[in-house]
């Protein structure tokens, strides 16, 4: 029997007691750790108690059950509340609760998937609700199951633009399976929030995006209970519950007082006594609904057949990406594509035409775009998301957090480098290789032709972690035969001889400039080796060390700023020194580009064949 079966008065008493236990446990674990955010947990304790006791449908012994509801604490600093709830649900023990923030504990300062009940890391504010939107979309359009998504938000994070991207998109999609519970406790880290307790102002703003809104006293369990029932009964819009609460509720010395954010309570024992002492309440959480209904699967159309291109053709690598992605969709029913209103340019629109049920349009909202992909992969789908490389910088914090979430994402950035031409620097991704190389456990790929692109798009499907593919706008010559293999972490030796005097290392569009430069150098009597470093991370260290040993000089060429890209990846191979340390010179974009034809851009940046020839010839004289 669950608490929903109890008479109203008895149910309210149980819920109030559970709320107090959650407060006490938040105070206890923060006191044991000597750090944490107990006051932020205490304000939302009643909200979580009622959710746990009346509405959440979750099998805690089966955290991967696809029928489970999703519960996301967007205000991740309130992690003591989550861990207290897990104890009340019987998922963790009291002894584990008291390991909070200690070395080796699963109970980190902000939640991460080290806990099986946490699918996505939170803590960088403004991310939980966008992820929740992605989870709700997954339920409605991919899994096609009736599980619900509950997101506990803080009022401070409503200043984040990503929250409003989420409100806008959820309203547009009419995600009635999504409920945002906003803990309006008035106080942020350093003082009052912008709107303090003006829940009506929040309601006006959120309802303008098509949400159903409810304003309540966040410490009245009956009001909370009714609000949750109203949310689940709302079938044509997402619901936002705006709960007025008091930070540090139940501890008079800190309640609604500024200056106690992120600090354990000074006299925890007294506070615990004032709250009625430690309790051993165990809540009988209801199991998921519709367990006999299987998650939806999409039919496949046969074996994988990647597009093929003839050697000598001029094909933009973005075109090859779009065709390869559509082919993957034919063969794998779990591949999905996400776009930020540039599918005609990135070519992910080819997938949309073939598989409209697995294509998701997020418009110009890159944070929501990445957040939704994170949610989808957490539910077992294989998302490919694409936009201009330059625009991914807007979502970089989501990508950084995705690595903490142990997420498997396939990210494609098009229109990279000065080679895009006339659009100018605002559209040129010139920092993307560095940005993605800096993400923990990431893979960074930059193909130079269409057949190589299709092979790498296929390899990304099974790659763990954050995998980034950089594509080009303009056509490049096809130099590889269809069906050739390009293992991640490898490279291709395109020119070599026993008498090579210099090695030119290129990636993407600069590979073709490097090949033309090698021809010009040969006419001067200089033998140049050419390496296509299509895998920028992991880089092919063995090939580079061999080249260093045999030619003693390396020239790296990249359509990217000089910081953090291909050149630095090559330099890192030789960071430990050694007898084979070569002379290394980097060619990269060093001045701010303007608008010009692609060939003019490459020449101005010193990345065309003539510039490479001069630099390589000079290097051989050093």
SVG drawing of the C-alpha trace seen along z (x, -y; Angstrom):
<svg xmlns="http://www.w3.org/2000/svg" viewBox="-10 -42 80 49">
<polyline fill="none" stroke="black" stroke-width="0.4" points="0.0,0.0 1.2,-3.5 0.5,-6.7 -2.0,-7.8 -4.3,-5.0 -4.4,-6.6 -7.1,-9.0 -6.2,-12.6 -5.2,-13.6 -3.0,-10.5 -1.4,-11.0 -0.6,-14.7 0.9,-13.6 3.2,-11.1 4.2,-13.6 5.0,-16.3 7.1,-13.8 9.0,-12.8 9.7,-16.4 11.2,-16.9 13.3,-13.8 14.6,-15.1 15.6,-18.3 17.3,-16.6 19.2,-14.3 20.3,-17.2 21.6,-18.9 23.3,-15.7 25.2,-14.8 26.4,-18.4 27.6,-18.6 29.4,-15.3 31.1,-16.5 31.8,-20.0 30.5,-21.5 27.5,-21.5 24.2,-23.4 21.8,-22.3 19.7,-25.5 19.0,-25.1 17.8,-21.5 15.7,-22.5 13.6,-24.9 12.5,-22.2 12.2,-19.3 8.3,-19.4 8.2,-19.6 10.3,-16.4 8.5,-14.6 5.2,-15.0 6.5,-14.0 8.2,-10.9 5.2,-9.9 2.4,-10.6 3.3,-11.1 6.7,-9.6 6.5,-6.3 9.9,-4.6 11.4,-1.2 14.5,-2.1 15.7,1.5 15.5,1.2 17.0,-2.2 17.3,-1.3 13.7,-0.3 12.5,-2.3 9.1,-2.8 10.5,-4.8 9.7,-8.5 12.5,-10.9 13.3,-13.1 16.0,-15.7 17.3,-18.1 18.3,-21.1 19.5,-23.0 22.2,-20.4 23.8,-22.1 20.7,-20.8 22.2,-17.3 21.7,-16.6 18.0,-16.6 18.4,-14.0 20.5,-11.8 18.1,-12.1 15.3,-11.1 17.2,-8.1 17.6,-7.0 13.9,-7.4 13.2,-5.3 15.5,-2.6 18.0,-3.0 20.9,-3.9 21.7,-3.3 22.0,-5.7 25.7,-5.0 26.2,-5.8 24.3,-9.0 26.9,-10.1 29.7,-9.6 28.5,-12.7 31.4,-14.6 34.0,-12.3 36.8,-10.6 35.5,-7.6 31.8,-8.3 29.1,-8.1 27.4,-11.0 29.3,-13.9 28.8,-17.6 26.6,-17.8 24.8,-14.7 26.5,-12.6 25.8,-9.3 28.1,-7.5 24.7,-6.9 22.5,-4.7 19.4,-6.8 21.1,-9.9 21.1,-9.9 22.5,-13.3 25.0,-15.4 23.7,-18.7 25.2,-21.6 25.9,-24.1 22.6,-26.0 20.2,-26.3 20.7,-22.8 18.2,-20.5 15.1,-21.9 16.5,-21.8 17.5,-18.2 14.1,-17.6 12.6,-18.9 14.7,-16.4 13.5,-13.6 9.9,-14.6 10.4,-14.6 12.0,-11.2 9.0,-9.8 6.5,-11.3 8.1,-10.8 10.8,-8.1 10.0,-5.7 6.3,-6.5 5.7,-5.5 3.6,-7.3 6.4,-8.1 6.6,-11.6 9.4,-14.0 9.7,-16.1 12.4,-18.8 13.1,-20.6 14.4,-24.1 15.8,-26.9 14.6,-30.4 18.1,-31.8 18.6,-29.7 15.6,-31.4 18.0,-34.2 19.8,-31.7 18.9,-32.0 18.9,-28.2 15.9,-28.0 13.9,-30.2 15.0,-28.2 13.5,-25.2 10.3,-27.0 9.9,-28.1 10.5,-24.7 8.4,-22.8 5.5,-25.1 5.9,-24.9 5.9,-21.1 3.0,-21.1 4.9,-18.6 2.2,-17.8 4.3,-15.0 6.7,-17.6 6.4,-19.4 8.9,-22.0 8.8,-22.5 10.3,-25.9 11.6,-26.4 11.1,-30.1 13.1,-30.6 14.0,-34.2 17.7,-34.0 20.5,-33.3 24.2,-32.8 25.0,-36.4 21.6,-37.9 18.0,-38.2 17.0,-37.0 15.7,-39.4 12.0,-38.7 12.3,-37.5 8.9,-35.9 6.9,-37.4 5.6,-34.1 2.9,-35.9 5.6,-37.6 7.2,-34.2 3.8,-32.8 3.1,-35.6 6.5,-35.0 6.3,-31.3 2.6,-31.1 3.5,-33.4 5.5,-30.4 2.4,-28.2 2.8,-26.6 0.1,-25.9 1.2,-27.6 0.2,-27.0 1.3,-29.2 1.4,-27.5 2.8,-27.6 5.8,-25.3 5.6,-24.2 1.9,-23.2 1.8,-19.5 -1.9,-19.6 -1.3,-22.5 1.7,-20.7 -0.3,-17.4 -3.2,-19.2 -0.7,-21.0 0.9,-17.7 -2.5,-16.2 -3.4,-19.2 -0.2,-18.9 -0.8,-15.2 -4.3,-16.0 -3.2,-18.7 -3.1,-17.2 -2.4,-20.0 0.6,-21.9 3.6,-21.5 3.1,-22.6 5.2,-24.9 4.6,-24.8 5.8,-28.0 6.3,-27.2 7.0,-30.0 9.4,-28.6 11.9,-29.7 15.6,-29.0 16.8,-27.0 13.2,-26.2 12.9,-24.8 16.1,-26.3 15.2,-29.7 18.8,-30.9 19.2,-30.7 15.7,-30.6 15.3,-33.2 18.6,-34.8 21.3,-35.8 24.8,-34.6 24.3,-30.9 24.4,-29.6 26.8,-26.8 27.6,-26.3 26.9,-23.6 24.9,-24.8 27.0,-25.9 25.0,-24.1 23.7,-21.1 22.7,-19.2 20.5,-22.0 18.8,-22.3 18.2,-18.6 16.6,-18.7 14.4,-21.6 13.3,-19.6 12.3,-16.7 15.4,-14.6 16.5,-11.9 13.8,-9.7 13.6,-6.3 10.7,-7.0 10.7,-4.7 8.4,-5.8 6.7,-3.2 7.3,-4.7 4.8,-3.6 6.2,-1.5 6.1,-2.7 2.9,-2.5 2.3,-0.6 5.1,1.9 3.6,4.3 4.0,1.7 7.4,2.0 9.4,-1.1 8.8,-1.9 11.3,-0.8 11.7,-2.1 11.9,0.3 15.1,0.6 15.3,0.8 18.1,3.3 21.9,3.5 24.0,0.4 24.9,-0.9 27.0,-4.0 27.2,-6.5 30.2,-6.2 32.0,-8.9 34.3,-8.6 37.9,-9.7 38.3,-13.1 34.9,-14.3 34.5,-17.6 32.2,-17.0 31.7,-19.1 32.2,-16.9 29.0,-18.3 27.1,-16.7 28.8,-13.4 27.8,-13.7 24.1,-14.2 24.0,-11.3 25.9,-9.0 23.6,-10.0 20.5,-9.1 22.1,-5.8 22.7,-5.1 19.1,-5.9 18.1,-3.2 20.1,-0.6 19.8,-1.6 16.5,-2.4 18.0,-4.0 19.8,-6.8 18.2,-10.2 19.2,-13.6 18.9,-17.0 19.1,-20.4 19.4,-24.1 17.6,-25.5 20.5,-25.0 19.7,-21.5 19.8,-22.8 23.4,-24.0 24.7,-21.1 22.8,-18.6 21.2,-16.9 18.0,-17.7 18.7,-14.6 18.0,-12.6 14.8,-14.6 13.5,-13.8 14.2,-10.0 13.3,-9.7 11.0,-12.6 9.9,-10.7 13.5,-10.7 14.4,-14.2 14.1,-17.0 14.1,-20.7 15.2,-23.0 15.5,-26.2 18.2,-28.7 18.6,-27.4 21.9,-25.6 21.8,-25.0 18.4,-23.2 19.7,-21.4 22.6,-19.8 20.6,-19.3 18.0,-17.3 20.7,-15.1 22.1,-14.4 18.6,-13.3 18.0,-11.1 21.3,-9.2 20.6,-8.7 17.5,-6.7 19.5,-4.6 19.1,-6.5 22.1,-7.4 21.8,-11.2 23.7,-13.1 23.4,-16.8 24.6,-19.3 25.0,-23.1 27.6,-25.5 30.9,-24.9 31.0,-28.5 27.5,-28.3 28.5,-25.3 30.4,-27.7 27.0,-28.9 26.4,-25.4 29.9,-24.7 28.9,-24.4 26.4,-21.8 29.1,-19.8 31.4,-20.2 28.7,-18.8 27.9,-16.1 31.3,-14.6 30.6,-14.6 27.4,-12.8 29.4,-10.1 27.2,-11.0 27.7,-9.5 27.2,-12.3 27.9,-12.7 28.4,-16.4 28.9,-17.8 30.1,-21.3 30.0,-22.6 31.2,-25.8 34.5,-25.7 37.5,-27.8 38.3,-30.6 37.6,-28.3 33.9,-29.0 34.6,-32.3 32.4,-35.4 30.3,-35.0 33.1,-36.3 34.5,-35.7 31.2,-35.6 30.3,-32.3 33.8,-30.7 34.4,-28.1 38.1,-28.8 38.2,-27.6 36.2,-24.4 39.1,-21.9 40.6,-23.4 37.3,-23.5 36.5,-19.8 40.0,-18.6 39.7,-20.1 36.7,-18.0 37.5,-15.0 37.4,-11.7 36.5,-13.4 37.2,-12.4 37.9,-15.0 37.8,-14.1 38.3,-16.3 37.9,-14.5 39.3,-15.8 37.1,-14.1 33.7,-12.6 34.5,-8.9 36.6,-9.5 33.6,-11.4 31.1,-8.6 33.5,-6.1 34.0,-8.4 30.3,-9.2 29.8,-5.4 32.6,-5.0 31.0,-7.7 27.9,-5.6 29.7,-3.2 32.1,-5.7 31.8,-6.3 32.1,-9.9 31.8,-13.2 32.7,-12.7 33.1,-15.8 33.2,-15.8 34.2,-18.9 32.9,-19.3 33.6,-21.9 31.3,-24.1 33.0,-24.0 33.7,-21.0 37.0,-19.2 38.5,-16.6 37.8,-12.9 41.2,-11.3 40.2,-8.0 38.5,-5.0 35.0,-4.1 35.0,-1.6 38.5,-2.5 38.8,-2.3 39.9,-5.1 40.3,-3.9 39.9,-6.5 43.4,-7.4 44.9,-6.8 46.2,-8.9 47.0,-8.5 50.4,-8.7 49.7,-10.3 53.3,-11.1 56.5,-9.6 60.0,-8.6 63.2,-7.5 64.7,-10.9 61.9,-13.1 63.3,-16.3 60.1,-17.6 56.7,-16.3 53.6,-18.4 50.7,-17.4 47.3,-18.6 43.7,-18.0 40.5,-18.7 40.8,-21.3 44.5,-21.8 45.3,-18.3 44.7,-19.3 46.8,-22.4 49.6,-20.2 49.4,-17.8 49.7,-20.7 52.6,-22.1 54.4,-18.7 54.2,-18.8 55.7,-22.3 58.4,-21.3 59.3,-18.3 59.8,-20.7 62.4,-22.5 64.1,-19.3 62.7,-19.1 61.0,-15.8 58.0,-16.4 56.1,-13.8 52.3,-14.4 50.2,-13.1 46.5,-13.4 45.8,-13.7 42.0,-13.1 42.0,-12.0 43.0,-15.1 42.2,-13.5 43.4,-10.8 46.3,-11.8 48.4,-9.2 51.5,-9.5 53.3,-6.6 53.1,-8.1 54.3,-11.4 57.2,-10.0 58.2,-8.0 58.0,-11.1 60.1,-13.1 62.7,-10.4 62.9,-10.1 62.5,-13.8 63.5,-15.7 61.1,-18.6 57.3,-18.8 55.1,-21.6 51.5,-21.5 48.8,-23.3 45.3,-24.0 42.3,-26.2 42.0,-27.1 43.5,-29.6 47.0,-28.5 45.9,-27.8 44.7,-24.3 44.2,-22.7 46.1,-20.3 49.5,-22.0 49.2,-21.8 48.0,-18.2 51.2,-17.4 53.4,-19.3 52.0,-17.3 53.3,-14.1 56.8,-15.4 56.3,-17.1 58.5,-14.6 61.5,-15.6 63.8,-12.8 66.6,-12.4 64.1,-12.4 62.7,-15.9 62.0,-17.5 61.9,-21.1 58.2,-22.0 56.5,-25.0 52.8,-25.7 50.8,-27.3 47.4,-28.5 44.9,-31.5 46.7,-34.3 44.9,-37.4 41.2,-38.3 39.7,-37.3 37.1,-39.4 34.9,-38.5 36.5,-37.0 36.4,-34.0 37.6,-30.8 40.8,-30.7 41.5,-34.3 40.9,-33.5 43.3,-30.6 45.9,-32.7 45.5,-35.6 45.8,-33.2 48.9,-31.6 47.3,-28.2 47.3,-27.9 49.8,-25.7 52.2,-28.6 52.3,-29.6 52.9,-26.0 55.6,-25.6 57.5,-28.6 57.2,-27.6 58.3,-24.1 61.3,-25.2 62.4,-27.6 62.1,-24.9 64.4,-22.6 67.1,-25.3 66.9,-25.6"/>
</svg>
